[in-house]
Amino acid sequence: MDDTQAQRLLSLYPSLASQEQTLSGLPLITVPLGTVLFRENDPCQGFPLVLDGEVRVSRASPSGRELELYRVQPGEMCLVSWRACLP
């Protein structure tokens, strides 16, 4: 992550300011539209911080249909990811 990207991240997620030294080590990925980042009950592999675009959070209904729960915009936190990363 370069300095411009780190500054963008800090502007969207100001609570990370105390971790500014470690931001350069964070992986920055671009995810193609429609990519599944993780599925329900997958082990936590990280916590997505959205800089651009949006992430759609959904789950399967008992009938197998997909139900959209919410969308995560830049600067917002994904509650499902947060919960999955807790011990």
DSSP file (Angstrom, degrees, kcal/mol; ACC not computed):
  #  RESIDUE AA STRUCTURE BP1 BP2  ACC     N-H-->O    O-->H-N    N-H-->O    O-->H-N    TCO  KAPPA ALPHA  PHI   PSI    X-CA   Y-CA   Z-CA
    1    1 A M              0   0    0      0, 0.0    25,-0.1     0, 0.0     2,-0.1   0.000 360.0 360.0 360.0 125.7    0.0    0.0    0.0
    2    2 A D     >  -     0   0    0      1,-0.1     4,-2.4     4,-0.0     5,-0.2  -0.284 360.0 -96.2 -84.5 175.9    1.5    3.3   -1.0
    3    3 A D  H  > S+     0   0    0      1,-0.2     4,-2.4     2,-0.2     5,-0.2   0.860 122.7  52.8 -62.8 -38.0    1.3    6.6    0.9
    4    4 A T  H  > S+     0   0    0      2,-0.2     4,-2.0     1,-0.2    -1,-0.2   0.922 111.8  45.5 -64.3 -43.6   -1.7    7.9   -1.1
    5    5 A Q  H  > S+     0   0    0      2,-0.2     4,-2.5     1,-0.2    -2,-0.2   0.888 111.8  52.4 -66.2 -39.3   -3.7    4.7   -0.5
    6    6 A A  H  X S+     0   0    0     -4,-2.4     4,-2.4     2,-0.2    -2,-0.2   0.901 109.5  49.3 -64.0 -40.4   -2.7    4.8    3.2
    7    7 A Q  H  X S+     0   0    0     -4,-2.4     4,-2.1     2,-0.2    -1,-0.2   0.885 110.5  50.5 -66.6 -38.0   -4.0    8.3    3.5
    8    8 A R  H  X S+     0   0    0     -4,-2.0     4,-1.8     2,-0.2    -2,-0.2   0.926 110.4  50.2 -62.7 -44.6   -7.2    7.4    1.8
    9    9 A L  H  X S+     0   0    0     -4,-2.5     4,-2.7     1,-0.2    -2,-0.2   0.922 111.6  47.9 -59.6 -45.4   -7.7    4.5    4.2
   10   10 A L  H  < S+     0   0    0     -4,-2.4    -1,-0.2     1,-0.2    -2,-0.2   0.843 108.9  53.7 -66.4 -33.4   -7.1    6.8    7.2
   11   11 A S  H  < S+     0   0    0     -4,-2.1    -1,-0.2     1,-0.2    -2,-0.2   0.857 117.1  38.0 -69.3 -32.5   -9.5    9.4    5.9
   12   12 A L  H  < S+     0   0    0     -4,-1.8    -2,-0.2     1,-0.2    -1,-0.2   0.812 130.2  29.9 -84.5 -32.3  -12.2    6.7    5.6
   13   13 A Y    ><  +     0   0    0     -4,-2.7     3,-2.1    -5,-0.2    -1,-0.2  -0.646  67.4 170.7-128.1  71.9  -11.3    4.8    8.8
   14   14 A P  G >  S+     0   0    0      0, 0.0     3,-1.8     0, 0.0     4,-0.2   0.715  70.1  73.9 -61.1 -21.6   -9.8    7.4   11.2
   15   15 A S  G >  S+     0   0    0      1,-0.3     3,-0.5     2,-0.1    -5,-0.1   0.654  86.2  66.3 -66.8 -12.4   -9.8    4.9   14.1
   16   16 A L  G X   +     0   0    0     -3,-2.1     3,-2.3     1,-0.2    -1,-0.3   0.439  69.0 102.2 -84.7   0.3   -6.8    3.3   12.4
   17   17 A A  G X  S+     0   0    0     -3,-1.8     3,-1.4     1,-0.3    -1,-0.2   0.838  76.0  56.4 -55.8 -35.5   -4.6    6.3   12.9
   18   18 A S  G <  S+     0   0    0     -3,-0.5    -1,-0.3     1,-0.3     3,-0.2   0.664 108.2  49.7 -70.6 -13.8   -2.8    4.7   15.9
   19   19 A Q  G X> S+     0   0    0     -3,-2.3     3,-1.6     1,-0.2     4,-0.7   0.143  72.1 122.1-105.7  16.3   -1.9    1.8   13.5
   20   20 A E  G X4  +     0   0    0     -3,-1.4     3,-0.9     1,-0.3     4,-0.5   0.809  67.6  60.3 -54.5 -34.5   -0.5    4.1   10.8
   21   21 A Q  G 34 S+     0   0    0      1,-0.2     3,-0.4    -3,-0.2    -1,-0.3   0.830 105.9  47.5 -63.7 -31.3    2.9    2.4   10.9
   22   22 A T  G X4 S+     0   0    0     -3,-1.6     3,-1.3     1,-0.2     4,-0.4   0.557  87.4  87.1 -88.5  -7.6    1.5   -1.0   10.0
   23   23 A L  G X< S+     0   0    0     -3,-0.9     3,-1.7    -4,-0.7    -1,-0.2   0.849  78.9  63.5 -61.8 -34.2   -0.7    0.2    7.1
   24   24 A S  G 3  S+     0   0    0     -4,-0.5    -1,-0.3    -3,-0.4    -2,-0.1   0.763 101.0  53.7 -63.9 -22.3    2.1   -0.1    4.6
   25   25 A G  G <  S+     0   0    0     -3,-1.3    -1,-0.3    -4,-0.1    -2,-0.2   0.516  84.0 107.0 -88.8  -5.1    2.1   -3.9    5.2
   26   26 A L  S <  S-     0   0    0     -3,-1.7     2,-0.3    -4,-0.4    -3,-0.0  -0.521  74.8-118.4 -74.6 138.0   -1.6   -4.3    4.5
   27   27 A P        -     0   0    0      0, 0.0     2,-0.5     0, 0.0    -1,-0.1  -0.566  22.3-154.3 -74.4 139.0   -2.4   -6.1    1.3
   28   28 A L        +     0   0    0     -2,-0.3     2,-0.4     2,-0.0   -23,-0.0  -0.967  18.9 179.8-113.2 120.5   -4.4   -4.0   -1.2
   29   29 A I        -     0   0    0     -2,-0.5     2,-0.5     2,-0.0     0, 0.0  -0.918  25.1-144.3-124.1 149.6   -6.5   -6.0   -3.6
   30   30 A T        -     0   0    0     -2,-0.4    -2,-0.0     0, 0.0     0, 0.0  -0.956  21.5-155.9-107.1 127.0   -8.9   -5.1   -6.4
   31   31 A V        -     0   0    0     -2,-0.5     3,-0.1     4,-0.0     6,-0.0  -0.903  14.7-124.0-110.9 124.5  -11.8   -7.6   -6.6
   32   32 A P    >   -     0   0    0      0, 0.0     3,-2.0     0, 0.0    -1,-0.0  -0.296  43.3 -84.7 -63.0 149.0  -13.7   -8.1   -9.8
   33   33 A L  T 3  S+     0   0    0      1,-0.3     0, 0.0     0, 0.0     0, 0.0  -0.258 115.7  22.7 -52.4 133.5  -17.4   -7.5   -9.7
   34   34 A G  T 3  S+     0   0    0      1,-0.3    -1,-0.3    -3,-0.1     2,-0.2   0.396  84.6 144.8  88.7  -2.6  -19.3  -10.6   -8.6
   35   35 A T    <   -     0   0    0     -3,-2.0     2,-0.6     1,-0.1    -1,-0.3  -0.500  48.8-131.8 -70.9 133.7  -16.3  -12.2   -6.7
   36   36 A V        -     0   0    0     -2,-0.2     3,-0.1     1,-0.2    -1,-0.1  -0.782  19.0-171.2 -85.0 119.9  -17.3  -14.0   -3.5
   37   37 A L        -     0   0    0     -2,-0.6     2,-0.3     1,-0.3    -1,-0.2   0.881  66.7 -25.5 -80.3 -39.8  -15.0  -12.9   -0.7
   38   38 A F        -     0   0    0      6,-0.0    -1,-0.3     4,-0.0     2,-0.3  -0.968  61.0-126.5-164.7 163.8  -16.1  -15.5    1.8
   39   39 A R    >   -     0   0    0     -2,-0.3     3,-2.3    -3,-0.1    20,-0.1  -0.774  44.0 -75.9-115.5 160.2  -19.1  -17.6    2.5
   40   40 A E  T 3  S+     0   0    0     -2,-0.3    -1,-0.1     1,-0.3    19,-0.0  -0.267 118.7  15.6 -53.6 136.1  -21.1  -18.1    5.7
   41   41 A N  T 3  S+     0   0    0      1,-0.3    -1,-0.3    -3,-0.0     3,-0.1   0.424  89.9 136.0  73.5   2.9  -19.3  -20.3    8.2
   42   42 A D    <   -     0   0    0     -3,-2.3    -1,-0.3     1,-0.1     2,-0.1  -0.516  65.9-100.7 -68.8 147.8  -15.9  -19.9    6.5
   43   43 A P        -     0   0    0      0, 0.0     2,-0.3     0, 0.0    -4,-0.1  -0.413  46.5 -92.7 -66.9 149.6  -13.1  -19.2    8.9
   44   44 A C        +     0   0    0     40,-0.5     3,-0.1     1,-0.2    -6,-0.0  -0.474  44.7 174.2 -66.5 124.6  -12.1  -15.6    9.2
   45   45 A Q        -     0   0    0      1,-0.4     2,-0.3    -2,-0.3    -1,-0.2   0.332  62.9 -46.3-110.6   1.9   -9.2  -14.8    6.8
   46   46 A G        -     0   0    0     35,-0.1    -1,-0.4     2,-0.0    39,-0.0  -0.912  59.8 -86.1 152.8-179.3   -9.1  -11.1    7.3
   47   47 A F        -     0   0    0     -2,-0.3     2,-0.2    -3,-0.1    35,-0.0  -0.964  36.8-133.8-127.1 114.5  -11.3   -8.0    7.6
   48   48 A P        -     0   0    0      0, 0.0     2,-0.5     0, 0.0    30,-0.4  -0.483  15.4-168.4 -73.9 132.7  -12.2   -6.1    4.4
   49   49 A L        -     0   0    0     -2,-0.2     2,-0.5    28,-0.1    28,-0.1  -0.980  19.6-140.4-116.3 115.1  -11.8   -2.3    4.5
   50   50 A V        +     0   0    0     -2,-0.5    25,-1.2    26,-0.5    26,-0.1  -0.640  29.7 168.1 -85.1 123.5  -13.6   -0.8    1.4
   51   51 A L  S    S+     0   0    0     -2,-0.5     2,-0.3     1,-0.4    -1,-0.2   0.765  71.8   7.8 -99.1 -35.5  -11.8    2.0   -0.3
   52   52 A D  S    S+     0   0    0     21,-0.1    -1,-0.4     2,-0.0     2,-0.2  -0.982 113.6   9.2-144.6 152.6  -13.8    2.2   -3.5
   53   53 A G  S    S-     0   0    0     -2,-0.3     2,-0.3    -3,-0.1    -3,-0.0  -0.473  84.6 -83.9  80.2-150.1  -17.0    0.5   -4.7
   54   54 A E        -     0   0    0     19,-0.2     2,-0.5    -2,-0.2    19,-0.2  -0.986  19.9-134.1-155.2 158.4  -19.2   -1.6   -2.4
   55   55 A V  E     -A   72   0A   0     17,-2.0    17,-3.1    -2,-0.3     2,-0.5  -0.979  19.1-143.2-118.5 127.2  -19.4   -5.1   -1.0
   56   56 A R  E     -A   71   0A   0     -2,-0.5     2,-0.5    15,-0.2    15,-0.2  -0.787  11.9-156.3 -91.4 128.0  -22.8   -6.8   -1.0
   57   57 A V  E     +A   70   0A   0     13,-3.0    12,-3.1    -2,-0.5    13,-1.5  -0.913  27.6 150.9-107.1 125.1  -23.4   -9.0    2.1
   58   58 A S  E     -A   68   0A   0     -2,-0.5     2,-0.3    10,-0.3    10,-0.2  -0.902  26.0-158.4-144.9 170.8  -25.9  -11.8    1.7
   59   59 A R  E     -A   67   0A   0      8,-1.9     8,-3.4    -2,-0.3     2,-0.3  -0.965  31.4 -97.5-147.8 162.6  -26.8  -15.2    2.9
   60   60 A A  E     -A   66   0A   0     -2,-0.3     6,-0.2     6,-0.2     5,-0.1  -0.635  33.4-134.9 -84.7 139.4  -28.9  -18.1    1.6
   61   61 A S    >   -     0   0    0      4,-3.7     3,-2.2    -2,-0.3    -1,-0.0  -0.410  33.9 -98.3 -81.3 166.6  -32.4  -18.5    2.8
   62   62 A P  T 3  S+     0   0    0      0, 0.0    -1,-0.1     0, 0.0    -2,-0.0   0.801 127.2  55.9 -56.3 -27.5  -33.7  -21.9    3.9
   63   63 A S  T 3  S-     0   0    0      2,-0.1     3,-0.1     1,-0.0    -3,-0.0   0.532 122.5-107.3 -82.7  -4.6  -35.2  -22.3    0.4
   64   64 A G  S <  S+     0   0    0     -3,-2.2     2,-0.1     1,-0.4    -1,-0.0   0.327  76.7 132.5  97.3  -8.0  -31.8  -21.7   -1.2
   65   65 A R        -     0   0    0     -5,-0.1    -4,-3.7     1,-0.1     2,-0.4  -0.469  61.1-112.7 -76.4 150.9  -32.5  -18.2   -2.5
   66   66 A E  E     -A   60   0A   0     -6,-0.2     2,-0.5    -2,-0.1    -6,-0.2  -0.709  27.8-160.6 -86.5 130.7  -30.0  -15.5   -1.8
   67   67 A L  E     -A   59   0A   0     -8,-3.4    -8,-1.9    -2,-0.4     2,-0.4  -0.952  13.1-137.8-113.4 119.8  -31.1  -12.7    0.6
   68   68 A E  E     -A   58   0A   0     -2,-0.5   -10,-0.3   -10,-0.2     3,-0.1  -0.627  19.7-177.6 -75.6 127.7  -29.2   -9.4    0.5
   69   69 A L  E     -     0   0A   0    -12,-3.1     2,-0.3    -2,-0.4   -11,-0.2   0.885  57.7 -48.8 -90.2 -48.0  -28.6   -8.2    4.1
   70   70 A Y  E     -A   57   0A   0    -13,-1.5   -13,-3.0     2,-0.0    -1,-0.4  -0.963  49.8-107.7-171.7 176.5  -26.8   -4.9    3.4
   71   71 A R  E     -A   56   0A   0     -2,-0.3     2,-0.6   -15,-0.2   -15,-0.2  -0.963  21.3-138.1-123.3 142.5  -24.1   -3.3    1.4
   72   72 A V  E     -A   55   0A   0    -17,-3.1   -17,-2.0    -2,-0.4     6,-0.1  -0.889  21.9-168.2-103.2 121.8  -20.8   -2.0    2.7
   73   73 A Q    >   -     0   0    0     -2,-0.6     3,-2.4   -19,-0.2   -23,-0.3  -0.569  42.7 -65.7-100.4 166.1  -19.6    1.3    1.3
   74   74 A P  T 3  S+     0   0    0      0, 0.0   -23,-0.2     0, 0.0    -1,-0.2  -0.284 125.4  19.8 -52.5 132.3  -16.2    3.0    1.7
   75   75 A G  T 3  S+     0   0    0    -25,-1.2     2,-0.2     1,-0.3   -24,-0.1   0.309 102.8 110.9  89.1  -8.1  -15.6    3.9    5.3
   76   76 A E    <   -     0   0    0     -3,-2.4   -26,-0.5   -26,-0.1     2,-0.4  -0.565  63.1-125.8 -97.1 163.8  -18.2    1.5    6.6
   77   77 A M        -     0   0    0     -2,-0.2     2,-0.8    -3,-0.1    -4,-0.1  -0.877  12.8-130.2-111.0 140.6  -17.7   -1.7    8.6
   78   78 A C     >  -     0   0    0     -2,-0.4     4,-2.5   -30,-0.4     5,-0.2  -0.801  14.8-162.7 -89.0 111.5  -19.0   -5.1    7.7
   79   79 A L  H  > S+     0   0    0     -2,-0.8     4,-2.5     1,-0.2     5,-0.2   0.840  88.8  55.3 -64.5 -33.9  -20.7   -6.5   10.8
   80   80 A V  H  > S+     0   0    0      2,-0.2     4,-2.1     1,-0.2    -1,-0.2   0.925 110.8  44.8 -65.8 -43.1  -20.6  -10.1    9.5
   81   81 A S  H  > S+     0   0    0      2,-0.2     4,-1.6     1,-0.2    -2,-0.2   0.917 111.8  53.0 -65.2 -42.8  -16.9   -9.9    9.0
   82   82 A W  H  X S+     0   0    0     -4,-2.5     4,-0.6     1,-0.2     3,-0.3   0.933 111.8  45.2 -57.4 -47.7  -16.4   -8.3   12.4
   83   83 A R  H >< S+     0   0    0     -4,-2.5     3,-0.9     1,-0.2    -1,-0.2   0.879 109.8  54.9 -65.7 -38.1  -18.3  -11.1   14.1
   84   84 A A  H 3< S+     0   0    0     -4,-2.1   -40,-0.5     1,-0.2    -1,-0.2   0.782 105.9  53.0 -67.3 -26.3  -16.5  -13.8   12.1
   85   85 A C  H 3< S+     0   0    0     -4,-1.6    -1,-0.2    -3,-0.3    -2,-0.2   0.574  87.4  98.8 -87.2  -9.6  -13.1  -12.5   13.3
   86   86 A L    <<        0   0    0     -3,-0.9   -42,-0.1    -4,-0.6    -3,-0.0  -0.531 360.0 360.0 -75.9 144.4  -14.0  -12.5   17.0
   87   87 A P              0   0    0      0, 0.0    -1,-0.1     0, 0.0    -3,-0.1   0.510 360.0 360.0 -70.5 360.0  -12.7  -15.5   18.9
